[in-house]
Amino acid sequence: MSLPTRKLGDTQVTAVGWGGLGLSTAYGPPPPDEERLAFLDALYESGCRFWDTADVYGDNEDLLAKWFKGSGKRSEIFLATKGGFVFKDGRPVNAEPAYLKSAIEKSFARLGVETIDLYYLHRPDPTVPIERSIAAIAEFVHAGKIKYVGVCECSADTLRRAHATHPIAAVQTEYSLAEIGMERNGLFDACRELGVALVPFAPLGKGLLTGQYRSPDDFEPTDNRRQFPRFSKENFPNVTRLADGLKAIGERHNATAGQVALAWLLAQGTNVIPIPGTKKVKYLQENLGALEVTLTTDELQEIRDLAEKADPWNGPRFPEWFTAQSFVDTPPL
């Protein structure tokens, strides 16, 4: 199956990718390997070939290695991974060159691959100049082992400095109708100005924009979303109000609320390539179905107005201990 594509670097990737976090961790216990490998088979057959993982996503890199070995289809996947998170000795991020080089080598070993298409600095390190971190990753580009360099959750200034050190192909940050901070702080405009692909994670508001969840009590006890302030019982009505509005608009297009949310995001620019994560084939098919939904100019504004009125952005988007890991600035070189 062939899906529409968008440009990332000099490569065309599927216009909607897939995020691997939830297949291994964060949203309740992972399914058995047999079930997860079958999901990856279905993901491949769907035509979605832009896959995103990270070295802190549980066993996700190891799982992908099993699939690559069993399927022999590594060359058909545009593979992105990340490194830099450590959560050790009170330090959440380590982007020192020595650490990053070690993390990259370990990702290669876990994935069992010879090349990585896109390697992101998972977060800039507020104690390390971004130029040093990017230069370390770029060494693997010069060696022919990594094709493109990306950065996650950086500030606009950090992006410009990174891009001046080595071309940045993609920025990954949270962006959805449930989180538009990067529109307000200049990062969205910086990506467009520099020709950088914008890869939104959590494009469905961590599932909240689908309308599937009506209260935090709907989450499993081990679900990380229980920690997020915006998913508190007090703020949940704002989120469900937005999801219900998206559902009503979706009925005009024979589409779901989630498909409308993704279609809105795709309409924000041709450099926007969302990577919704799921471990269920039915939701994968629903997410890819958003590519067939075309919203009118009036509907795009109606949706933005709906979001403004619902105000799902009330409160911090991360738990307090993690708040500093968003739109990160780094010290000068």
ZATOR-907158 format. One line per field, with one value per residue (C-alpha): residue in one letter; x, y negated, z. Coordinates in steps of 0.2 Angstrom, whole numbers, padded with zeros to 4 digits. Layout:
fipa <- [a  ...] .
east <- [X  ...] .
north <- [Y  ...] .
up <- [Z  ...] .
This chain:
fipa <- [m  s  l  p  t  r  k  l  g  d  t  q  v  t  a  v  g  w  g  g  l  g  l  s  t  a  y  g  p  p  p  p  d  e  e  r  l  a  f  l  d  a  l  y  e  s  g  c  r  f  w  d  t  a  d  v  y  g  d  n  e  d  l  l  a  k  w  f  k  g  s  g  k  r  s  e  i  f  l  a  t  k  g  g  f  v  f  k  d  g  r  p  v  n  a  e  p  a  y  l  k  s  a  i  e  k  s  f  a  r  l  g  v  e  t  i  d  l  y  y  l  h  r  p  d  p  t  v  p  i  e  r  s  i  a  a  i  a  e  f  v  h  a  g  k  i  k  y  v  g  v  c  e  c  s  a  d  t  l  r  r  a  h  a  t  h  p  i  a  a  v  q  t  e  y  s  l  a  e  i  g  m  e  r  n  g  l  f  d  a  c  r  e  l  g  v  a  l  v  p  f  a  p  l  g  k  g  l  l  t  g  q  y  r  s  p  d  d  f  e  p  t  d  n  r  r  q  f  p  r  f  s  k  e  n  f  p  n  v  t  r  l  a  d  g  l  k  a  i  g  e  r  h  n  a  t  a  g  q  v  a  l  a  w  l  l  a  q  g  t  n  v  i  p  i  p  g  t  k  k  v  k  y  l  q  e  n  l  g  a  l  e  v  t  l  t  t  d  e  l  q  e  i  r  d  l  a  e  k  a  d  p  w  n  g  p  r  f  p  e  w  f  t  a  q  s  f  v  d  t  p  p  l] .
east <- [0000  0007  0003  0006  0023  0032  0050  0062  0079  0081  0070  0052  0044  0026  0016  0010  0023  0022  0029  0035  0034  0018  0022  0035  0031  0022  0004  0002  0011  0017  0008  0018  0032  0022  0008  0019  0029  0012  0008  0024  0020  0003  0012  0023  0008  -0001  0012  0018  0037  0043  0046  0051  0059  0072  0085  0073  0057  0059  0064  0058  0075  0077  0060  0063  0079  0069  0057  0071  0080  0064  0057  0073  0064  0076  0080  0062  0060  0065  0071  0073  0079  0086  0098  0102  0090  0099  0088  0103  0111  0098  0103  0089  0099  0117  0122  0141  0149  0157  0140  0131  0144  0142  0123  0123  0134  0123  0108  0116  0120  0102  0094  0106  0108  0122  0114  0101  0091  0088  0096  0089  0096  0082  0084  0097  0107  0105  0123  0131  0132  0121  0136  0146  0131  0127  0145  0146  0131  0138  0153  0142  0135  0153  0156  0141  0132  0118  0110  0101  0102  0087  0083  0069  0060  0073  0070  0070  0087  0094  0088  0096  0113  0111  0107  0122  0133  0126  0110  0095  0083  0069  0063  0052  0041  0024  0011  -0007  -0024  -0020  -0003  0002  0016  0028  0017  0019  0037  0044  0049  0036  0042  0060  0057  0048  0061  0076  0067  0066  0053  0042  0038  0024  0024  0008  -0002  -0018  -0015  -0009  -0025  -0036  -0042  -0050  -0064  -0060  -0056  -0069  -0059  -0042  -0050  -0051  -0032  -0023  -0015  0002  -0002  0010  -0004  -0010  0005  0001  -0008  -0018  -0026  -0032  -0050  -0052  -0045  -0052  -0069  -0059  -0051  -0067  -0076  -0063  -0064  -0083  -0082  -0070  -0082  -0096  -0085  -0079  -0097  -0097  -0083  -0087  -0072  -0068  -0062  -0044  -0044  -0050  -0036  -0023  -0030  -0030  -0011  -0007  -0015  -0003  0011  0019  0034  0023  0024  0015  0020  0005  0009  -0002  -0001  -0018  -0020  -0038  -0031  -0016  -0029  -0039  -0023  -0018  -0036  -0033  -0024  -0040  -0048  -0048  -0054  -0060  -0052  -0067  -0066  -0048  -0052  -0068  -0057  -0044  -0058  -0065  -0049  -0047  -0064  -0061  -0044  -0036  -0020  -0024  -0009  0008  0009  0022  0024  0034  0050  0050  0044  0062  0063  0053  0059  0077  0090  0108  0123  0134  0149] .
north <- [0000  -0017  -0032  -0051  -0057  -0073  -0079  -0076  -0081  -0075  -0060  -0057  -0049  -0044  -0059  -0051  -0041  -0029  -0032  -0016  -0022  -0014  0003  0005  -0006  -0021  -0016  -0001  0016  0021  0035  0052  0051  0062  0049  0035  0042  0046  0027  0022  0034  0025  0008  0012  0019  0003  -0007  -0017  -0016  -0031  -0022  -0032  -0024  -0029  -0021  -0025  -0017  -0001  0013  0005  0004  0023  0027  0018  0028  0044  0038  0032  0049  0059  0049  0044  0027  0015  0006  0002  -0007  -0025  -0023  -0037  -0034  -0046  -0047  -0059  -0055  -0047  -0050  -0047  -0055  -0069  -0073  -0069  -0073  -0070  -0078  -0078  -0072  -0056  -0051  -0054  -0044  -0029  -0030  -0030  -0015  -0006  -0010  -0003  0013  0015  0011  0023  0011  0003  -0014  -0025  -0036  -0050  -0052  -0065  -0073  -0068  -0084  -0098  -0098  -0115  -0112  -0108  -0120  -0113  -0115  -0102  -0090  -0091  -0090  -0073  -0066  -0074  -0063  -0048  -0057  -0060  -0042  -0037  -0028  -0041  -0050  -0065  -0074  -0080  -0088  -0086  -0100  -0113  -0132  -0142  -0149  -0132  -0126  -0140  -0137  -0118  -0121  -0132  -0118  -0104  -0104  -0099  -0089  -0087  -0094  -0083  -0091  -0090  -0098  -0096  -0104  -0100  -0108  -0123  -0130  -0129  -0140  -0154  -0153  -0155  -0136  -0133  -0148  -0144  -0126  -0134  -0147  -0134  -0121  -0109  -0095  -0097  -0080  -0081  -0068  -0065  -0073  -0066  -0074  -0057  -0050  -0063  -0071  -0054  -0056  -0038  -0044  -0053  -0054  -0050  -0035  -0027  -0025  -0010  -0011  -0011  -0023  -0038  -0050  -0049  -0061  -0075  -0090  -0093  -0076  -0080  -0078  -0097  -0100  -0084  -0092  -0105  -0091  -0081  -0097  -0099  -0080  -0081  -0096  -0087  -0072  -0084  -0091  -0073  -0068  -0080  -0070  -0052  -0054  -0051  -0065  -0058  -0059  -0077  -0081  -0074  -0082  -0099  -0096  -0090  -0106  -0117  -0115  -0103  -0101  -0094  -0075  -0068  -0052  -0045  -0030  -0015  0004  0008  0011  0003  -0013  -0012  -0011  -0025  -0036  -0033  -0037  -0055  -0057  -0055  -0069  -0087  -0101  -0117  -0134  -0138  -0122  -0124  -0141  -0133  -0119  -0132  -0143  -0127  -0123  -0141  -0140  -0123  -0129  -0111  -0120  -0125  -0121  -0114  -0100  -0090  -0084  -0097  -0086  -0086  -0103  -0109  -0097  -0107  -0120  -0119  -0133  -0129  -0139  -0148  -0139] .
up <- [0000  -0005  0007  0003  0007  0014  0013  0027  0023  0005  0008  0005  0021  0024  0029  0045  0054  0069  0087  0096  0114  0118  0111  0124  0139  0147  0143  0153  0152  0134  0125  0122  0109  0097  0097  0095  0081  0072  0075  0066  0052  0050  0052  0037  0027  0030  0020  0035  0034  0045  0062  0077  0093  0107  0118  0133  0126  0136  0125  0109  0100  0104  0098  0081  0079  0081  0067  0056  0057  0055  0040  0031  0027  0036  0020  0017  0034  0037  0055  0068  0086  0099  0114  0128  0142  0157  0173  0183  0199  0198  0180  0167  0151  0147  0130  0133  0117  0125  0132  0115  0106  0118  0117  0098  0097  0110  0099  0084  0094  0100  0084  0074  0060  0050  0047  0056  0045  0058  0075  0087  0102  0113  0123  0123  0139  0148  0154  0137  0122  0108  0096  0105  0106  0087  0082  0091  0082  0065  0067  0063  0048  0041  0044  0034  0048  0052  0037  0046  0063  0073  0089  0101  0112  0108  0109  0092  0097  0101  0084  0075  0083  0080  0062  0060  0067  0056  0045  0056  0046  0059  0075  0086  0099  0106  0094  0093  0097  0115  0115  0104  0114  0099  0089  0102  0106  0089  0086  0073  0063  0065  0057  0043  0040  0040  0030  0045  0046  0061  0068  0082  0095  0104  0090  0097  0114  0121  0115  0123  0107  0101  0114  0120  0138  0148  0165  0172  0180  0162  0162  0169  0186  0177  0164  0164  0159  0177  0181  0169  0176  0161  0163  0181  0185  0186  0168  0160  0155  0145  0135  0132  0127  0113  0108  0107  0096  0084  0084  0078  0064  0059  0056  0041  0034  0040  0050  0069  0081  0080  0061  0062  0074  0063  0047  0056  0061  0043  0036  0047  0034  0022  0033  0047  0049  0064  0072  0082  0092  0095  0098  0090  0072  0072  0078  0066  0052  0059  0061  0043  0037  0042  0026  0017  0027  0019  0030  0022  0027  0037  0046  0051  0059  0067  0075  0081  0088  0096  0105  0111  0119  0127  0133  0135  0138  0156  0167  0164  0151  0160  0178  0189  0189  0170  0166  0162  0148  0136  0123  0130  0129  0131  0137  0124  0116] .
